[in-house]
Amino acid sequence: MTEHTLTRRDAMAGTAAAAIGAAGALSITQRVAATNSGEAELTINGTIPDGTSIDATANEYDTSDSSTPINSQTVTATSSGTLVYDGLEGMGDYYYEITLSVSGDGSATPELETPLVFEVPPNFAYTNYTLSQEWSEKPDGVQIIWDEQRLWKYQPLLQMDAETRDRFDGLYGYVATSEDEDTDVLCYWSKTERVKSLPGGNDTLGSSIGDHDPIYVFVNSDTGELERIVYSGYNLEAAEIQPGTDDLVTQRADSPTHATFTVVNGWHHYRHTPEKTGFFTALKSWPAVRDTWSNNGFGPDTTAVQNPWELTTKNDWRANSGLFSLTDIWISLGKTFGWYGADETDDLRG
């Protein structure tokens, strides 16, 4: 029996992301916001050979410094998929340790994709920021809401390499609703440590505290059907998909609701990659950090943030003054010659 203990209780509280390494190919990345099954779950993707099994033990603690678990349960996996823990309380503010033990005849070992994902039942938050904050470009009748449950339900799956994952802080979201629109828009903005910039810097495309790239998910206000997704395909240039059910993943609802995107290393825009396996990153409230981002130069067009339906036709999220800026020039050159990450893009509107 080979045992790999994956432990980092202090980083697994709440919805905090944690990258937890172990010997060999076994690792666990984060405990995301919630699972809708009502019970704690561990999802394992990869190959477990015949005659080999994985015992996954979850220890549950009610405080970060406790040395004695309040609950412990072991579930055995003989194939990839989701393990259900019905012996844990699964509270949102508890702490967890996961230990994986591999048993077999030694002729083959599991090949697991990372990250593994541990989820617990939700303590969803809901805060309406429409009246508690000032919105200079928000149309009348539009509401800006931190609706964690809806954002969680449609949250995009992301694929990224290990280097990007180390720099990725999560997705910051809000929901925009309007009595004058047929869709609600679930807006997800990333925050990633910047490593590459257009010549002369590109804080206008993010902020001084990182790159920020959006994914807007448009869902029918009455039926909840996902109608279109508009996303940052290159330096806040808009790309769009109208995905069919085969392009989406079923995980947090009874129907497919999750699109999969790859985060381009260094530039942090997205490519739609339904053929790849993605994972859920930490999901956080954008209105709660709005002032901090704004005070650090959050640069996208205010209207495109406060009135996201503009992105049904608008070519980008940039604050355009009507003049051709230096940023526009560099982006145009990049798209023409494949510079500055433009060699890794989907079809763009502009």
N, C-alpha and C positions, 0 to 999 in steps of 0.2 A: 504494500500500500504506500502510495506517495501522497504526502499531505502538503497542501499549500494554504497557509493562513493569510487571509487578506483582511487586515485590520486597520482602521483609521476612524474610530468612533467620533472623534472630535470634528472630523470633516464631513460626517454623514448625517449631521443633525439637520432637521428641516429639509430644505431643498438645495442645500449647498452642494456644489459639485466637488468631487474628490477623485483624483487619479491614483489608484492604488495598485502597485505593481506586485508581482510574485514571480517566483522562479518558473522557467519554462514558458508555456503559452497561456498561462492562466492569469487573468486579472479581472478586476471589477472597477468600474469607473465612477458611477454616481448613483445616489438614490434620488430619483426624480420626484416630481410633485405627488403623483398618486396613481393608483390603479383603480379601475371601476368595478373590480370583482368583489370588493368588500374584504378581501384577504391579502396578506402580503404575498408578493410574487418575485421570483428570480428568473429572468429570461436568459437562456444560454443559446447562443448561435454557434454552429460549427459541426464537427463530425466526432462522434463517439463510436469507436470501432466495436464490432461484435465481441462479446466476452469481456467488455470493459464497462465500468460504471463509475459515476461520480456521486459521492455523498456530499451534499451541500448542507452544512450546519449553520443555522442562523441563531446567534445569541442576541437577545433583546435587553436593553438597559434603559432605566427610566431617568438616569442622570449621566452626565458625561464622565464623571469620575468614579462611578460605581464599579466595583470589582466583581460583583456577583450578578449574573443576569436574572431578570425577573421571569424570563421564559427562554427556552431553548428547544429547537426542533431540527431534526435532520430529515431531509427529503432526498431520495435517490433518483438520479437521472441516468437512463440508458440510451437516450437519444436527445437531440437538441429540441428546444422548446421552452415552455414556461412551467416552472415548479411552483406549486401553491402551498403556502404555509398556513394551515388552519389552526395552529397552536400558538400563534403570536397575537398580541393585541393590535399591533400595527398602528400605533399612534403617531401622528405627524411630528411630535416633538421628542420622540424616543431616539435612542442611539442603537446602532447595530454593528456586530462583527460577523463576517462571513468566513467560514473555513471550507475549502474544497478538498476532498480526499479522493484520490483516484485508485480504484482497485481493478485488477485484471491479471492476466497471465504474463504480462510484460512484453508480449510480441508486438504490441502497438499502443500508442498513446493518443489521447484526444487531441484534436486540432481545433481550437476554439477561436472564433472571431472575437475581437474586443471592440467595444467594451461589453462586459456583462452588465445587466441592469437590474437593480433591486428596487422594487416599488412597494409602497405601503398605501393603505386607504387614505383618502383625502381629508384635509381640513381646508376646503376651498375658501378663498377670500373674495369679497365683492365690495368694491368702493366706487361710487359714482363721483367723478372729479369735475363734472360739468359746472357746478356752481362754486366749488371750493377753490378753483384756480381760474385765472384769467386767460381767455382764449381770443386773441386779436383777430384771427382769421376763421374762426369756427362759424359756420352758417347757423342761423336760427333753426332750432329744431334738432340740431345734432347733439348727441350726448357722447362724452368720453368716459369710458368705464374700465376699471381694472376688474374684469370678470374672469377670474382664474379658471373656472370650470370650462367655460367655452373656449378659452385660449388653449387649455390643456387638450380639449377634445380634438382640435384641428391643428395642433402644434406640428410643424414640419419636422421630419426626421433629417438629421444632418450627418454627412459623411465627411471626415477630414483626417488628414494625417496626424501623426503624433505631435509633430512640431506645432501645427496649428492648434491642436487641442490644448496644448500647454498655454497658449496665448488667449484662448477663447473664454470669455467670462460668462457667456450665456445669451439668451434671448430675452429682451425686455418688451413687454407687450401691453396693448390696450385694445379695447373694442370700441369702434365708432358705429353708432346707430343714428338713423334719421327718419323722421316721419315722412320725408319727401323722397326717400329712396326705397328701391325694392330689395336691396341687399344690405347686410351688415358687413363691416370690414374688420377682420381680425388682423391687427398690425403687430408685426414682430420686428424689432430692431436689435441687431447684434451689437456687442461690444467686444472688440478684439484689440489686443496690443498691436500697435502699428510697427511694421518692419520695413515696408517699402512705400515710397511716395512718388507722385509725379514730380518732374523737375521743379524746384522752387518750393516743394512742400504742397500738401493737399489737405490742410486742416479744414478747408471749406467743404470737403467731402465727408468729414467726420467731426472730430473735435480734438482738442489737445490731449484728451485722455484716451484716445483710441479711435479705431475705425468703427463706423456704424453703417451697417448695410441692412436694408429692409426687405421683408417679405410680407406682402399684403394678400390675405386670403379673403375672397369675396364669397359670402354664403347667402342663399336666399333667405330673406327675413321670415318667411312663412314656413317653408319646408325644411330649412337647414341644409339644403343641398349645396355642395361646393360647386360654384359656377366658374370661377377663374382665379388664377393666382398671378399677381404681378410682382416681380422681384428684381433686385439689383443685379443686373447681368454684367455690369462693368462700370465701376466708378459712378454709381448712382444712375446709370443708364437703365431704362426699363426693358425687361423682357417679360413675356407673358406666355402662360400655358392655360389651356382649358382642358384639364385632365379628365380622361375617362376612368372608369372604375379600375381598369387594368393598370393605370398609372399610379394608383393610390394603395396605401397599406391599411388593412383593418387591424386596429390594436386597442383603441380606447373607446370604441363605439361598436354598434352592431353592423355598421356599414363602413366602407373605406373612407377615411377622412384625412390621411396623412400623406403628403407628397414628400419625396426624398430629394434632397439637394446635396451637392458636393461643394464645400467651401474651398475656393482656389487658394492654394498656399501663397502667402505673401501679400496678395491683393484683397482677398477676403470677400470678393463677390461670389455669386452662386451660379452653379450649373445644375439644371434639372437632370437627375440621373436615376430614373425609376428602377433601373436594373441593379443598382447597388443596395447594400444593406446599410441603413442609417441608424442613428441612435438619438434619443431625446437628450437635449442639453438642459441645464438649469433654466427655469422659467421664472422671470421676475417682473415686477411692476415698473413700466416705463413712467407713468405719471409720478411715481414716488421719487424718481431720480431726474425728472425733467429739469428742475432748476439747476442741479449740479451739472448736467450736460450743457445746458444753455450758458451757464457761467464760464464754461470751458470752451465755448465757441462752437457748439453744435450747429452745423452749417446748412443742413438741407432747407429747402423752401418751406416756410412756415405753413403756407396754404396746403401743401402736399402732405403735411403732417396732420393738420387739424381738419382738413377736408379730404380724406383719402380717396373719395370717389373721383377726384381729379385724375388719379392714375389709371382710370379706365381708358383715357385717351392721351394723357401727357407722356412725353418721351423720356422724362427723367425727373428726379427729385431735387435737382439743383435750383438754387435761387437765381433765376435768370433776370438780368436787368434790361435785356434787349440789346446789350452790347456783346460783342464776341470777346470773351475774357481770355486771359492767358491759360486758365484751366481748360476752357473749351478748345483752345488750339492744341494743347498737349493731348487731350482726349481724342481729338480728330486725327492727329498724327498717329496716336497709338492704334486706333481702329484701322487706319489705312495701312500701316506697316507691321501690325502685330506686336507693337511695343507695349511695355508697361502692363503686362498681363492680358493684353487684347488677343493673344494667340490662344487663350483658353476661355472662350465665351460662347454662349448660345446666341441665337438670332436676336438682335436688338431692334427696337422700334425705330430709333433715330438713324 
